[in-house]
Amino acid sequence: MIRDTLLVDAGDVRLAAYVSGPRDAPLIVLVHGYPDSAAVWEPVRAQLDSRYRVISYDVRGAGASEAPATRDGYRIERLAADLCAVANAACGQQPFHLVGHDWGSIQSWEAVTDPQFKGRIRSFTSISGPCLDHASVGLRGGHDAHDKHRMTKRSSRVGIRQMLRSWYIFFFHLPWLPELVWRMGGARRWPLWLRVTERVDASRDPMQMRNAINGLNLYRANVIDKLLHPRARHAHAPVQFIVPLHDRYVGPELSVGQESWLGPYDRVELDAGHWVALREPQLVAANIERFVARHLTGPGGSVTSSFNARAAGE
C-alpha cells in the first residue's frame, strides 16, 4: 500500500504525518512512544491498511518532525493539540479510532479525557502507557475516601513494584547524564538492547539519537507535575488496554481497577514485552481491529463490555 507524507502545521512546530489505506475506510491514528518515531508502527500498519485508513506521525522532536524551542513545548497539552492538528489535516472532521503506545498512549489520554475531543475519538486502544493523572491518583490510594480505604494496601504494593520498574524515569530527570549515555553509544546500541531484552530484530534508526535526547523532555516537562497535581480525568470514548504481561517498564496492574474513570472497558493480556507492536504486530493489529469493529458507529451505536482475555489469538 502506498504511504503518503503530510506536513502538518501545529503552531510552533511542523509535524510529519504518514497516511495509507483506502480513502473511504474507517480512520485509525497511531501515536508512537519513546524513544521511537512513527516507524515503530510500520509492521502494524502493514496488517491494517488494506481495510483501514491508517495515519501515524512523528511526535514533536522525533523523526522528521520539528522540535520545539523550549521544554514547555513538550507539555502534554501541546501534545494533545498536535494530535488535533494531525487529525484535522488527515481526517478532516471525520471521527477516528486512536491507538497509542508508551508515551504515545500517555499523551493520548489527554485527548481521550478532554471534553473538546468528545465525538472525534470513536475508540482508544492503550498499549503500555497509563494516564499520568489516573496513575498518580491510584498510587496515592484512590480518589475519594471510600476508594482510599479500600485501595491503600493494594496501592502500596502496586506503587513499590511500579517504582522499581520506573527507575529510568528518575534517571531521565538527572541533568546532562542521560544525554551523555545516549551520545556515548546508547543510540548506536539501541537495536542490540531491543534484541537482548525484547527479542526484537529492529533496524537502526538514523534519527535515534535525536529521538532519544529530545524525548527526554517528555518526562521532564510532565511527570513530576502530574504526580504532584493529578486531575480527575474521565474518558469520553470506549477504552481497550492491550497489556504485555512481561513489560519491564509498565506494570499490568496499572490497567486494573479503572472503572471509576473509564466505565466498562476492555483489557487484553498478551504474552509479550513492552515493544509488542514490533514483536507481535499481527496480534496487536488483530486486537485493534476487533475493538475498532465494535465501535464503528460511535458510542451511541455500540455497547462496550468489560472482559479480561489472555491473548492467544482469540
JOMO-V13829 format. One record per backbone hydrogen bond with DSSP energy under -1.0 kcal/mol. NH is the residue of the N-H (numbers start at 0). CO is the residue of the C=O. If there is no record, write none. Layout:
nh->NH co->CO
nh->NH co->CO
This chain:
nh->3 co->18
nh->5 co->16
nh->7 co->14
nh->9 co->12
nh->11 co->9
nh->14 co->7
nh->16 co->5
nh->17 co->55
nh->18 co->3
nh->19 co->53
nh->24 co->21
nh->27 co->52
nh->28 co->96
nh->29 co->54
nh->30 co->98
nh->35 co->32
nh->39 co->36
nh->40 co->37
nh->41 co->38
nh->44 co->40
nh->45 co->41
nh->46 co->43
nh->47 co->44
nh->48 co->44
nh->50 co->47
nh->51 co->47
nh->52 co->25
nh->53 co->19
nh->54 co->27
nh->55 co->17
nh->57 co->15
nh->60 co->65
nh->61 co->58
nh->64 co->61
nh->65 co->13
nh->72 co->69
nh->73 co->70
nh->74 co->71
nh->77 co->74
nh->78 co->74
nh->79 co->75
nh->80 co->76
nh->81 co->77
nh->82 co->78
nh->83 co->79
nh->84 co->80
nh->85 co->81
nh->86 co->82
nh->87 co->83
nh->88 co->84
nh->89 co->85
nh->90 co->86
nh->93 co->90
nh->95 co->119
nh->96 co->26
nh->97 co->122
nh->98 co->28
nh->99 co->124
nh->100 co->30
nh->101 co->126
nh->103 co->100
nh->105 co->101
nh->106 co->102
nh->107 co->103
nh->108 co->104
nh->111 co->107
nh->112 co->108
nh->113 co->110
nh->116 co->113
nh->117 co->114
nh->119 co->116
nh->120 co->116
nh->121 co->95
nh->123 co->237
nh->124 co->97
nh->125 co->239
nh->126 co->99
nh->134 co->130
nh->135 co->131
nh->136 co->132
nh->137 co->133
nh->138 co->134
nh->139 co->135
nh->141 co->136
nh->147 co->143
nh->148 co->144
nh->149 co->145
nh->150 co->146
nh->151 co->147
nh->154 co->150
nh->155 co->151
nh->156 co->152
nh->157 co->153
nh->158 co->154
nh->159 co->155
nh->160 co->156
nh->161 co->157
nh->162 co->158
nh->163 co->159
nh->164 co->160
nh->165 co->161
nh->168 co->165
nh->170 co->166
nh->171 co->167
nh->173 co->170
nh->176 co->174
nh->179 co->175
nh->180 co->176
nh->181 co->177
nh->182 co->178
nh->183 co->179
nh->185 co->180
nh->186 co->181
nh->188 co->184
nh->192 co->188
nh->193 co->189
nh->194 co->190
nh->195 co->191
nh->196 co->192
nh->197 co->193
nh->199 co->193
nh->201 co->199
nh->207 co->204
nh->210 co->206
nh->211 co->207
nh->212 co->208
nh->213 co->209
nh->214 co->210
nh->216 co->213
nh->217 co->214
nh->219 co->215
nh->220 co->216
nh->222 co->218
nh->225 co->221
nh->226 co->222
nh->227 co->223
nh->228 co->224
nh->234 co->260
nh->235 co->111
nh->239 co->123
nh->240 co->265
nh->241 co->125
nh->242 co->267
nh->244 co->269
nh->245 co->271
nh->246 co->243
nh->253 co->250
nh->254 co->251
nh->255 co->252
nh->260 co->257
nh->261 co->257
nh->262 co->258
nh->265 co->238
nh->266 co->306
nh->267 co->240
nh->268 co->308
nh->269 co->242
nh->271 co->269
nh->275 co->273
nh->277 co->274
nh->278 co->274
nh->279 co->275
nh->283 co->279
nh->284 co->280
nh->285 co->281
nh->286 co->282
nh->287 co->283
nh->288 co->284
nh->289 co->285
nh->290 co->286
nh->291 co->287
nh->292 co->288
nh->293 co->289
nh->294 co->291
nh->297 co->294
nh->300 co->297
nh->308 co->266
nh->310 co->268
